[in-house]
Amino acid sequence: MIYNLHIIQIFENKGDVMKFLTTGEKLKRLRTQLGLKQDDLKSENVTRGLISMMETDKRDVTYSTAVKLAEKFNEKAEELDIIVNVDEAYLMRSPKEDAELYCFRKLKNPEIEKISIDGIFKIANEYDLVEVKAEAYCKLGEIYFKEKEFEIACDIYKKAREIYIDIRKNEKLGHVYWKLGVFNADGLKYEAAIEYYQLSQYYCTLYKDVKTKKLCLYSLAMCYRRLNKIELALETIEKFLSVSDEKEDFRLYFFACNTKATCYNTKGKYDKAIDIYKDLLLKISDDKNVFLGYIYNNLGLNYSAKNDFKQSMKYFEMAAKFKNEFSKSNLSHTLIEKSEVLLKQNLIDDAIKSIKLGLEYAKEYKDLEYLLKGNYLLMDIYDKLNDNEKLEKVYINIIELLKLTKNTKELKDLYNELALKYLRQNKAEICEQYLLLSKNLK
């Protein structure tokens, strides 16, 4: 039986510090663990004295010597039925090179956690691994992004950007600027996102980063759509689709088609949008495919726009059922958007109930966009119902949400609206408070 005893080591733990082995330490440890004497490692031009000096790091290991030693170690391991797979690269690497290799391998783990990244920062500081630090910042930024901490994610990625600029790794900047754009877009800062995407496009073109450039085109189209720049969005999405391969990455292809259909919806071309979604349905054979939830939802929206409420409600119910089972993080979208169909039919109570349930899911999954959308819908409902008490609570909710986005213009508009409402109610003191809040916004 052959055993893999994992006797190859590149580091040892000393307290909370990870110490990477020198070449001499590796040689001595391997020799001892395999039960070899220094004399056993001798060969032409490799004397016992040289081996002793190498083990105490008084002499460097040359490439030819490392090859001979690796052969000796592997031969002995084979005799003992042990797999070690020692090679000359392992024997010749310095502690700093081993530390760098170890860190980069750890950072490749998509499930890496903050505590592991903290450990990598310690190693990077100990061995002055500047590029490792940049990669670690990128990984940490991704973790905060997944936690919906967009501001923190941006700040961390900016640290990576500064390092790449300092070490002249400008070929990395296309990806970094794209990510900074994504973080800003998810924080609803679309204008800032576009600036980052444009920088990304520049560096991607300069360094021929085709993959990131393609992703960035899609992200850019999404931002144009969010800002209601529909023609720009359609133009950009067509550029993306012209370089996209449906079979290679169906996920991105799907979302690009979805963006295109959404643009047609905005232009009032509902049948064109419906055709796109029905064509996508034909491409999906798996009845658990997460994209089905998006398609059902958006078919519901387009039939609602055509005032075909029966078809609209049918697709919204299909979307809600599917998302409840397979994609709860997006269930808030369906519940909140379904309320618009209910409102068109004057089913006010049902609409409010759907919005409130949607807001619960949006809060649970930190979906800022739909927290705002749901609250704005409630604001319109309570305003039409002249329910000032509930309306005031919704205004406060929206204000707190807008503070998170740092959307000064929208926040200022809201303060002014509230001031006007309180003025009409002859509540001059509260009216003045909101006017001052509006005035003090920069």
JOLIN-V802372 format. One line per field, one symbol per residue. phi: phi as a letter, one per 20 degrees, with the letter a starting at -180 (. if undefined). psi: psi as a letter, one per 40 degrees, with the letter a starting at -180 (. if undefined). burial: 1 if it has 24 or more other C-alpha atoms within 12 Angstrom, else 0. A space follows every 10 residues. Layout:
phi = ???
psi = ???
burial = ???
//
This chain:
phi = .eddelefcd bcecmddede ffgfffgfff gffemdegff efbgmcefff fffffdlecf efffffffff ffffffffge lceclfcfff feffgfffff ffffffffff egdgfffgff ffffffdlef fggfffffff ffffffemef ffgfgfffff gfffffemef fefgffffff fgffffemdf ffgfffffff gfffffdlef ffffffgfff fgfgffemef ffffffffff ffdedgffbf gfgfffffff fffffffnef ffffffffff gfeddefdfg fgfffggffg fffffemeff fffgffffff ffffecbffd fggfffffff ffffemefff ffffffffff fffgdlefge ffffffffgf ffffelefff ffffgfgfgf ffffelefff ffgfffffgf ffffeldfff gfgffffffe fe
psi = hhihefehie iihgbehhhh iidddddddd dddefiidde eiahegiddd dddddefeii hidddddddd ddddddddde fhhdfhiddd deiidddddd ddddddeehe eiiddddddd ddddddefgd dddddddddd ddddddefgd dddddddddd ddddddeffe eedddddddd ddddddefgd dddddddddd ddddddefgd dddddddddd ddddddefgd dddddddddd ddeihdddgd dddddddddd ddddddeegd dddddddddd ddehdheehd dddddddddd dddddefgdd dddddddddd dddddegdde dddddddddd ddddefgddd dddddddddd ddddefgdde dddddddddd ddddefgddd dddddddddd ddddefgddd dddddddddd ddddefgddd ddddddddde h.
burial = 0000001111 1000000111 1111111111 1001000100 1000010001 1101100001 1000110111 1111011000 0001111111 1111111111 1111011000 0100001011 1111001011 1111111111 1110100111 1111111111 1111000001 1111111111 1111111111 1111111111 1111000010 1111111111 1111110001 0111111101 1001000000 1111111111 1111110001 1111111001 1000000001 1111111111 1111100010 1110111111 0111001111 1111111111 1110000000 1111111111 1110011111 1111111111 1100000000 1101101110 1101101001 1101111110 1100000000 0001100100 00
//
